[in-house]
Amino acid sequence: MKNDKTQTSSTERRLQELGIELPAPPQPFGIYVESVQSGNLLFLTGMMPTEGGSAKFLGRVGVELDATTGYNAARLAAINALAVAREALGSLDRVKRIVRLGVMVASTGEFRDHPKVADGASRLLQDVFGAERNPSRLVYGVASLPLGVPIELELIFEVTPS
């Protein structure tokens, strides 16, 4: 079994192997910062499925969007989260584990496939960091989200000292 240092040091390489090119981190849509580090924890602001400063996906899952589209929106939000984490840390190799993933899904009260939608973010994070660093996860439906997006993520990372 590999030690934690070997697993951690391969994160940036794993992104390359998966063919994932991280975009420039999204800029805030209001008065806040994208990340805050406190001790060995890195807290990210709500991450949305945006590209180039605007929402790529709009609508509610189960109404205007299907679960597969919601999955893809969650995946894009996770990619944006990795871009923000890399900018804050200098390298994703500093991520020791993902402590928590919160997934808000804009949907109707009748929609029931929130976990399948959230798996878009969870699968990406597992592919990049490995199953041994999977986070605890909270998924819930909401009536609306900023910009009209279908997904917003909350992430907390445990990181190694710089």
N, CA and C atoms as a LAMMPS dump frame, in Angstrom:
ITEM: TIMESTEP
0
ITEM: NUMBER OF ATOMS
486
ITEM: BOX BOUNDS ff ff ff
-5.0000000000000000e+02 5.0000000000000000e+02
-5.0000000000000000e+02 5.0000000000000000e+02
-5.0000000000000000e+02 5.0000000000000000e+02
ITEM: ATOMS id mol type element x y z
1 1 1 N 0.842 -1.183 0
2 1 2 C 0 0 0
3 1 3 C 0.885 1.243 0
4 2 1 N 0.484 2.229 -0.793
5 2 2 C 1.249 3.466 -0.852
6 2 3 C 1.033 4.267 0.411
7 3 1 N 2.055 5.044 0.777
8 3 2 C 1.864 5.919 1.934
9 3 3 C 1.153 7.195 1.49
10 4 1 N 0.663 7.973 2.451
11 4 2 C -0.103 9.179 2.146
12 4 3 C 0.698 10.159 1.3
13 5 1 N 2 10.272 1.569
14 5 2 C 2.825 11.224 0.831
15 5 3 C 2.865 10.852 -0.65
16 6 1 N 3.009 9.555 -0.971
17 6 2 C 3.041 9.119 -2.357
18 6 3 C 1.699 9.387 -3.027
19 7 1 N 0.597 9.088 -2.342
20 7 2 C -0.723 9.311 -2.907
21 7 3 C -0.956 10.807 -3.137
22 8 1 N -0.605 11.616 -2.153
23 8 2 C -0.84 13.042 -2.247
24 8 3 C -0.012 13.662 -3.363
25 9 1 N 1.24 13.243 -3.512
26 9 2 C 2.123 13.871 -4.484
27 9 3 C 1.715 13.574 -5.921
28 10 1 N 0.789 12.67 -6.134
29 10 2 C 0.395 12.314 -7.494
30 10 3 C -0.866 13.032 -7.965
31 11 1 N -1.426 13.914 -7.17
32 11 2 C -2.694 14.548 -7.536
33 11 3 C -2.585 15.37 -8.817
34 12 1 N -1.6 16.225 -8.924
35 12 2 C -1.437 17.027 -10.136
36 12 3 C -1.18 16.133 -11.351
37 13 1 N -0.405 15.083 -11.177
38 13 2 C -0.142 14.141 -12.265
39 13 3 C -1.429 13.432 -12.672
40 14 1 N -2.256 13.09 -11.686
41 14 2 C -3.52 12.403 -11.957
42 14 3 C -4.436 13.279 -12.811
43 15 1 N -4.482 14.577 -12.538
44 15 2 C -5.263 15.492 -13.379
45 15 3 C -4.826 15.388 -14.834
46 16 1 N -3.529 15.373 -15.051
47 16 2 C -2.997 15.261 -16.412
48 16 3 C -3.393 13.928 -17.041
49 17 1 N -3.262 12.846 -16.282
50 17 2 C -3.63 11.518 -16.789
51 17 3 C -5.099 11.449 -17.183
52 18 1 N -5.953 12.147 -16.438
53 18 2 C -7.385 12.16 -16.728
54 18 3 C -7.743 13.13 -17.85
55 19 1 N -6.764 13.925 -18.301
56 19 2 C -7.013 14.897 -19.36
57 19 3 C -7.835 16.08 -18.894
58 20 1 N -7.766 16.386 -17.587
59 20 2 C -8.519 17.507 -17.034
60 20 3 C -7.617 18.723 -16.959
61 21 1 N -7.982 19.742 -17.716
62 21 2 C -7.253 21.008 -17.676
63 21 3 C -8.102 21.986 -16.885
64 22 1 N -7.579 22.445 -15.767
65 22 2 C -8.35 23.349 -14.928
66 22 3 C -8.388 24.741 -15.54
67 23 1 N -9.561 25.366 -15.513
68 23 2 C -9.682 26.73 -16.029
69 23 3 C -9.113 27.727 -15.029
70 24 1 N -9.079 28.981 -15.42
71 24 2 C -8.776 30.04 -14.446
72 24 3 C -9.88 29.988 -13.398
73 25 1 N -9.543 30.206 -12.141
74 25 2 C -10.581 30.176 -11.1
75 25 3 C -11.66 31.213 -11.376
76 26 1 N -12.912 30.845 -11.123
77 26 2 C -13.984 31.833 -11.317
78 26 3 C -13.821 33 -10.353
79 27 1 N -14.228 34.151 -10.795
80 27 2 C -14.168 35.348 -9.956
81 27 3 C -15.461 35.473 -9.159
82 28 1 N -15.407 36.058 -7.982
83 28 2 C -16.621 36.225 -7.173
84 28 3 C -17.704 37.027 -7.903
85 29 1 N -18.948 36.673 -7.625
86 29 2 C -20.095 37.385 -8.174
87 29 3 C -20.658 38.384 -7.17
88 30 1 N -19.914 38.631 -6.094
89 30 2 C -20.347 39.555 -5.062
90 30 3 C -19.166 39.916 -4.18
91 31 1 N -19.467 40.348 -2.972
92 31 2 C -18.428 40.785 -2.043
93 31 3 C -18.07 39.615 -1.124
94 32 1 N -17.121 38.83 -1.541
95 32 2 C -16.617 37.679 -0.789
96 32 3 C -15.347 37.183 -1.458
97 33 1 N -14.648 36.277 -0.82
98 33 2 C -13.47 35.655 -1.414
99 33 3 C -13.809 34.203 -1.757
100 34 1 N -13.094 33.662 -2.698
101 34 2 C -13.355 32.304 -3.173
102 34 3 C -12.921 31.22 -2.19
103 35 1 N -11.941 31.536 -1.336
104 35 2 C -11.456 30.532 -0.386
105 35 3 C -10.888 31.215 0.852
106 36 1 N -10.939 30.473 1.954
107 36 2 C -10.34 30.929 3.207
108 36 3 C -9.661 29.724 3.844
109 37 1 N -8.387 29.893 4.203
110 37 2 C -7.689 28.833 4.921
111 37 3 C -7.612 29.201 6.389
112 38 1 N -7.983 28.262 7.217
113 38 2 C -7.881 28.417 8.666
114 38 3 C -7.171 27.173 9.185
115 39 1 N -5.948 27.36 9.668
116 39 2 C -5.17 26.203 10.099
117 39 3 C -4.934 25.269 8.932
118 40 1 N -5.278 23.995 9.121
119 40 2 C -5.059 23.025 8.055
120 40 3 C -6.338 22.745 7.255
121 41 1 N -7.318 23.644 7.336
122 41 2 C -8.553 23.498 6.57
123 41 3 C -8.684 24.62 5.544
124 42 1 N -9.083 24.248 4.335
125 42 2 C -9.359 25.215 3.275
126 42 3 C -10.853 25.135 2.981
127 43 1 N -11.548 26.253 3.174
128 43 2 C -12.987 26.352 2.94
129 43 3 C -13.204 27.071 1.615
130 44 1 N -14.01 26.491 0.744
131 44 2 C -14.334 27.151 -0.513
132 44 3 C -15.73 27.734 -0.448
133 45 1 N -15.887 28.856 -1.114
134 45 2 C -17.2 29.469 -1.247
135 45 3 C -18.077 28.57 -2.106
136 46 1 N -19.328 28.912 -2.257
137 46 2 C -20.208 28.115 -3.109
138 46 3 C -19.693 28.095 -4.537
139 47 1 N -19.408 26.897 -5.024
140 47 2 C -18.865 26.746 -6.377
141 47 3 C -20 26.386 -7.323
142 48 1 N -20.067 27.114 -8.437
143 48 2 C -21.156 26.932 -9.391
144 48 3 C -20.627 26.491 -10.748
145 49 1 N -21.505 25.965 -11.6
146 49 2 C -21.085 25.534 -12.945
147 49 3 C -21.012 26.731 -13.897
148 50 1 N -19.92 27.46 -13.805
149 50 2 C -19.721 28.643 -14.639
150 50 3 C -18.511 28.445 -15.545
151 51 1 N -18.519 29.186 -16.629
152 51 2 C -17.38 29.256 -17.546
153 51 3 C -17.264 30.688 -18.028
154 52 1 N -16.07 31.22 -17.999
155 52 2 C -15.84 32.564 -18.516
156 52 3 C -16.692 33.64 -17.867
157 53 1 N -16.98 33.487 -16.593
158 53 2 C -17.697 34.517 -15.872
159 53 3 C -19.211 34.462 -15.968
160 54 1 N -19.744 33.415 -16.596
161 54 2 C -21.207 33.293 -16.657
162 54 3 C -21.626 31.835 -16.464
163 55 1 N -22.901 31.663 -16.146
164 55 2 C -23.436 30.33 -15.9
165 55 3 C -23.481 29.532 -17.201
166 56 1 N -22.977 28.31 -17.155
167 56 2 C -23.043 27.424 -18.324
168 56 3 C -24.354 26.647 -18.333
169 57 1 N -24.895 26.357 -17.159
170 57 2 C -26.148 25.621 -17.021
171 57 3 C -27.133 26.515 -16.272
172 58 1 N -28.368 26.56 -16.754
173 58 2 C -29.413 27.342 -16.104
174 58 3 C -30.668 26.487 -15.954
175 59 1 N -31.36 26.66 -14.851
176 59 2 C -32.624 25.961 -14.666
177 59 3 C -32.615 25.036 -13.474
178 60 1 N -33.747 24.41 -13.257
179 60 2 C -33.902 23.468 -12.152
180 60 3 C -33.885 22.039 -12.677
181 61 1 N -33.238 21.173 -11.933
182 61 2 C -33.181 19.764 -12.298
183 61 3 C -34.56 19.161 -12.043
184 62 1 N -35.041 18.424 -13.021
185 62 2 C -36.37 17.846 -12.921
186 62 3 C -37.426 18.715 -13.569
187 63 1 N -37.052 19.925 -13.979
188 63 2 C -37.977 20.82 -14.679
189 63 3 C -37.353 21.142 -16.041
190 64 1 N -36.46 22.133 -16.077
191 64 2 C -35.807 22.503 -17.337
192 64 3 C -34.644 21.58 -17.7
193 65 1 N -34.076 20.921 -16.699
194 65 2 C -32.903 20.057 -16.911
195 65 3 C -33.177 18.654 -16.403
196 66 1 N -32.568 17.661 -17.05
197 66 2 C -32.693 16.294 -16.548
198 66 3 C -31.53 15.979 -15.606
199 67 1 N -31.601 14.819 -14.973
200 67 2 C -30.576 14.439 -13.979
201 67 3 C -29.194 14.336 -14.6
202 68 1 N -29.093 13.886 -15.838
203 68 2 C -27.784 13.779 -16.495
204 68 3 C -27.16 15.153 -16.698
205 69 1 N -27.961 16.113 -17.084
206 69 2 C -27.456 17.481 -17.231
207 69 3 C -27.048 18.036 -15.872
208 70 1 N -27.818 17.742 -14.832
209 70 2 C -27.452 18.146 -13.475
210 70 3 C -26.13 17.539 -13.052
211 71 1 N -25.92 16.26 -13.387
212 71 2 C -24.655 15.563 -13.105
213 71 3 C -23.499 16.327 -13.765
214 72 1 N -23.68 16.687 -15.034
215 72 2 C -22.629 17.411 -15.759
216 72 3 C -22.377 18.789 -15.157
217 73 1 N -23.435 19.444 -14.682
218 73 2 C -23.274 20.746 -14.022
219 73 3 C -22.491 20.582 -12.716
220 74 1 N -22.775 19.527 -11.961
221 74 2 C -22.05 19.266 -10.714
222 74 3 C -20.574 18.984 -11.001
223 75 1 N -20.304 18.279 -12.069
224 75 2 C -18.921 17.989 -12.457
225 75 3 C -18.175 19.287 -12.773
226 76 1 N -18.81 20.172 -13.542
227 76 2 C -18.168 21.448 -13.875
228 76 3 C -17.939 22.291 -12.621
229 77 1 N -18.897 22.298 -11.713
230 77 2 C -18.712 23.046 -10.461
231 77 3 C -17.524 22.487 -9.683
232 78 1 N -17.338 21.16 -9.705
233 78 2 C -16.195 20.541 -9.018
234 78 3 C -14.877 20.919 -9.696
235 79 1 N -14.873 20.998 -11.006
236 79 2 C -13.663 21.441 -11.719
237 79 3 C -13.318 22.87 -11.301
238 80 1 N -14.324 23.73 -11.211
239 80 2 C -14.081 25.105 -10.75
240 80 3 C -13.545 25.113 -9.32
241 81 1 N -14.056 24.224 -8.483
242 81 2 C -13.573 24.129 -7.105
243 81 3 C -12.09 23.748 -7.081
244 82 1 N -11.697 22.811 -7.925
245 82 2 C -10.281 22.422 -7.975
246 82 3 C -9.414 23.582 -8.453
247 83 1 N -9.922 24.371 -9.382
248 83 2 C -9.163 25.543 -9.851
249 83 3 C -8.956 26.546 -8.715
250 84 1 N -9.991 26.762 -7.916
251 84 2 C -9.88 27.685 -6.781
252 84 3 C -8.921 27.121 -5.731
253 85 1 N -9.034 25.832 -5.433
254 85 2 C -8.145 25.21 -4.444
255 85 3 C -6.691 25.275 -4.9
256 86 1 N -6.443 24.994 -6.177
257 86 2 C -5.066 25.059 -6.684
258 86 3 C -4.512 26.475 -6.548
259 87 1 N -5.318 27.476 -6.89
260 87 2 C -4.85 28.863 -6.773
261 87 3 C -4.529 29.195 -5.312
262 88 1 N -5.358 28.755 -4.388
263 88 2 C -5.148 29.057 -2.972
264 88 3 C -3.936 28.329 -2.402
265 89 1 N -3.711 27.112 -2.852
266 89 2 C -2.673 26.264 -2.264
267 89 3 C -1.367 26.246 -3.058
268 90 1 N -1.408 26.65 -4.303
269 90 2 C -0.22 26.551 -5.147
270 90 3 C -0.169 25.238 -5.898
271 91 1 N -0.719 24.18 -5.315
272 91 2 C -0.734 22.852 -5.923
273 91 3 C -1.785 21.997 -5.222
274 92 1 N -2.488 21.199 -5.992
275 92 2 C -3.455 20.267 -5.395
276 92 3 C -2.759 19.124 -4.666
277 93 1 N -1.447 19.01 -4.828
278 93 2 C -0.689 18.008 -4.079
279 93 3 C -0.75 18.274 -2.577
280 94 1 N -1.125 19.473 -2.179
281 94 2 C -1.231 19.795 -0.75
282 94 3 C -2.537 19.315 -0.12
283 95 1 N -3.477 18.841 -0.923
284 95 2 C -4.748 18.346 -0.378
285 95 3 C -4.514 16.988 0.261
286 96 1 N -4.713 16.934 1.556
287 96 2 C -4.548 15.686 2.301
288 96 3 C -5.8 14.825 2.169
289 97 1 N -6.965 15.467 2.261
290 97 2 C -8.239 14.776 2.041
291 97 3 C -9.328 15.815 1.852
292 98 1 N -10.432 15.379 1.299
293 98 2 C -11.609 16.224 1.199
294 98 3 C -12.447 15.88 2.421
295 99 1 N -12.693 16.855 3.268
296 99 2 C -13.421 16.627 4.512
297 99 3 C -14.925 16.578 4.244
298 100 1 N -15.415 17.537 3.47
299 100 2 C -16.856 17.623 3.267
300 100 3 C -17.177 18.155 1.884
301 101 1 N -18.21 17.568 1.31
302 101 2 C -18.786 18.049 0.068
303 101 3 C -20.27 18.265 0.316
304 102 1 N -20.712 19.498 0.169
305 102 2 C -22.136 19.818 0.241
306 102 3 C -22.618 20.133 -1.159
307 103 1 N -23.747 19.555 -1.555
308 103 2 C -24.28 19.76 -2.895
309 103 3 C -25.716 20.243 -2.792
310 104 1 N -25.947 21.444 -3.283
311 104 2 C -27.302 21.989 -3.355
312 104 3 C -27.785 21.821 -4.79
313 105 1 N -28.978 21.253 -4.933
314 105 2 C -29.565 21.006 -6.244
315 105 3 C -30.858 21.807 -6.355
316 106 1 N -30.921 22.746 -7.281
317 106 2 C -32.155 23.484 -7.525
318 106 3 C -33.11 22.54 -8.247
319 107 1 N -34.24 22.264 -7.613
320 107 2 C -35.187 21.292 -8.155
321 107 3 C -36.576 21.567 -7.593
322 108 1 N -37.519 20.768 -8.015
323 108 2 C -38.867 20.852 -7.461
324 108 3 C -38.971 19.909 -6.267
325 109 1 N -40.028 20.04 -5.507
326 109 2 C -40.248 19.15 -4.372
327 109 3 C -40.469 17.708 -4.775
328 110 1 N -40.837 17.464 -6.02
329 110 2 C -41.094 16.092 -6.49
330 110 3 C -39.826 15.379 -6.957
331 111 1 N -38.754 16.115 -7.22
332 111 2 C -37.514 15.502 -7.717
333 111 3 C -36.883 14.648 -6.624
334 112 1 N -36.42 13.445 -6.966
335 112 2 C -35.887 12.512 -5.966
336 112 3 C -34.467 12.013 -6.249
337 113 1 N -33.874 12.411 -7.359
338 113 2 C -32.573 11.867 -7.74
339 113 3 C -31.4 12.777 -7.398
340 114 1 N -31.518 13.532 -6.322
341 114 2 C -30.43 14.42 -5.895
342 114 3 C -29.084 13.692 -5.777
343 115 1 N -29.031 12.485 -5.165
344 115 2 C -27.737 11.805 -5.051
345 115 3 C -27.095 11.503 -6.406
346 116 1 N -27.891 11.142 -7.399
347 116 2 C -27.346 10.856 -8.734
348 116 3 C -26.747 12.118 -9.349
349 117 1 N -27.397 13.242 -9.143
350 117 2 C -26.883 14.52 -9.645
351 117 3 C -25.576 14.869 -8.931
352 118 1 N -25.554 14.731 -7.608
353 118 2 C -24.372 15.059 -6.809
354 118 3 C -23.179 14.186 -7.171
355 119 1 N -23.453 12.986 -7.679
356 119 2 C -22.363 12.091 -8.068
357 119 3 C -21.481 12.68 -9.167
358 120 1 N -21.977 13.676 -9.91
359 120 2 C -21.131 14.332 -10.908
360 120 3 C -19.916 14.972 -10.262
361 121 1 N -20.12 15.602 -9.116
362 121 2 C -19 16.187 -8.365
363 121 3 C -18.21 15.094 -7.652
364 122 1 N -18.906 14.182 -7.01
365 122 2 C -18.237 13.128 -6.237
366 122 3 C -17.349 12.25 -7.117
367 123 1 N -17.839 11.879 -8.29
368 123 2 C -17.051 11.033 -9.209
369 123 3 C -15.792 11.759 -9.642
370 124 1 N -15.908 13.028 -9.999
371 124 2 C -14.72 13.779 -10.424
372 124 3 C -13.695 13.834 -9.293
373 125 1 N -14.138 14.164 -8.087
374 125 2 C -13.219 14.263 -6.954
375 125 3 C -12.576 12.915 -6.647
376 126 1 N -13.352 11.838 -6.738
377 126 2 C -12.793 10.501 -6.492
378 126 3 C -11.787 10.138 -7.572
379 127 1 N -12.093 10.458 -8.827
380 127 2 C -11.152 10.162 -9.909
381 127 3 C -9.832 10.893 -9.712
382 128 1 N -9.891 12.128 -9.219
383 128 2 C -8.678 12.933 -9.05
384 128 3 C -7.916 12.542 -7.777
385 129 1 N -8.619 12.394 -6.664
386 129 2 C -7.954 12.192 -5.372
387 129 3 C -7.925 10.742 -4.892
388 130 1 N -8.741 9.875 -5.453
389 130 2 C -8.809 8.483 -5.014
390 130 3 C -9.916 8.273 -3.992
391 131 1 N -10.461 7.075 -3.967
392 131 2 C -11.581 6.74 -3.075
393 131 3 C -11.227 6.894 -1.606
394 132 1 N -9.958 6.709 -1.265
395 132 2 C -9.547 6.804 0.142
396 132 3 C -9.659 8.232 0.686
397 133 1 N -9.824 9.208 -0.2
398 133 2 C -9.981 10.598 0.247
399 133 3 C -11.394 11.128 -0.004
400 134 1 N -12.353 10.222 -0.251
401 134 2 C -13.745 10.657 -0.427
402 134 3 C -14.215 11.406 0.807
403 135 1 N -15.029 12.439 0.607
404 135 2 C -15.525 13.245 1.727
405 135 3 C -16.831 12.706 2.299
406 136 1 N -17.198 13.221 3.454
407 136 2 C -18.588 13.072 3.874
408 136 3 C -19.368 13.974 2.921
409 137 1 N -20.666 13.683 2.74
410 137 2 C -21.418 14.441 1.752
411 137 3 C -22.825 14.72 2.25
412 138 1 N -23.29 15.919 1.976
413 138 2 C -24.655 16.322 2.269
414 138 3 C -25.245 16.837 0.962
415 139 1 N -26.393 16.284 0.575
416 139 2 C -27.061 16.681 -0.66
417 139 3 C -28.479 17.099 -0.321
418 140 1 N -28.893 18.244 -0.844
419 140 2 C -30.267 18.661 -0.585
420 140 3 C -30.793 19.507 -1.73
421 141 1 N -32.121 19.501 -1.857
422 141 2 C -32.781 20.283 -2.874
423 141 3 C -33.151 21.656 -2.345
424 142 1 N -33.073 22.637 -3.228
425 142 2 C -33.436 24.008 -2.884
426 142 3 C -34.305 24.584 -4.003
427 143 1 N -35.048 25.637 -3.691
428 143 2 C -35.945 26.246 -4.669
429 143 3 C -35.192 27.008 -5.763
430 144 1 N -34.106 27.675 -5.403
431 144 2 C -33.334 28.421 -6.394
432 144 3 C -31.91 28.61 -5.899
433 145 1 N -31.028 28.934 -6.831
434 145 2 C -29.623 29.192 -6.539
435 145 3 C -29.176 30.451 -7.278
436 146 1 N -28.051 31.06 -6.863
437 146 2 C -27.567 32.276 -7.52
438 146 3 C -27.41 32.086 -9.033
439 147 1 N -27.667 33.138 -9.77
440 147 2 C -27.536 33.193 -11.231
441 147 3 C -28.505 32.279 -11.965
442 148 1 N -29.328 31.525 -11.237
443 148 2 C -30.238 30.578 -11.869
444 148 3 C -29.6 29.232 -12.176
445 149 1 N -28.415 28.972 -11.581
446 149 2 C -27.735 27.697 -11.832
447 149 3 C -28.453 26.554 -11.111
448 150 1 N -28.258 25.316 -11.599
449 150 2 C -28.917 24.173 -10.974
450 150 3 C -28.141 23.57 -9.803
451 151 1 N -26.863 23.916 -9.67
452 151 2 C -25.976 23.269 -8.695
453 151 3 C -25.097 24.297 -8.018
454 152 1 N -24.888 24.107 -6.716
455 152 2 C -23.867 24.864 -5.999
456 152 3 C -23.196 23.901 -5.026
457 153 1 N -21.874 23.924 -5.003
458 153 2 C -21.093 23.035 -4.14
459 153 3 C -20.457 23.804 -3.003
460 154 1 N -20.323 23.13 -1.868
461 154 2 C -19.547 23.625 -0.735
462 154 3 C -18.473 22.57 -0.476
463 155 1 N -17.218 22.991 -0.374
464 155 2 C -16.14 22.035 -0.114
465 155 3 C -15.246 22.508 1.02
466 156 1 N -14.803 21.533 1.799
467 156 2 C -13.799 21.776 2.829
468 156 3 C -12.699 20.741 2.622
469 157 1 N -11.462 21.222 2.489
470 157 2 C -10.299 20.37 2.296
471 157 3 C -9.403 20.408 3.526
472 158 1 N -8.825 19.272 3.881
473 158 2 C -7.724 19.252 4.832
474 158 3 C -6.447 19.332 4.013
475 159 1 N -5.55 20.238 4.391
476 159 2 C -4.346 20.455 3.599
477 159 3 C -3.099 20.319 4.454
478 160 1 N -2 20.045 3.778
479 160 2 C -0.716 19.99 4.471
480 160 3 C -0.169 21.4 4.582
481 161 1 N 0.674 21.663 5.585
482 161 2 C 1.252 23.009 5.735
483 161 3 C 2.072 23.391 4.509
484 162 1 N 2.122 24.682 4.229
485 162 2 C 2.902 25.159 3.06
486 162 3 C 4.367 25.21 3.392
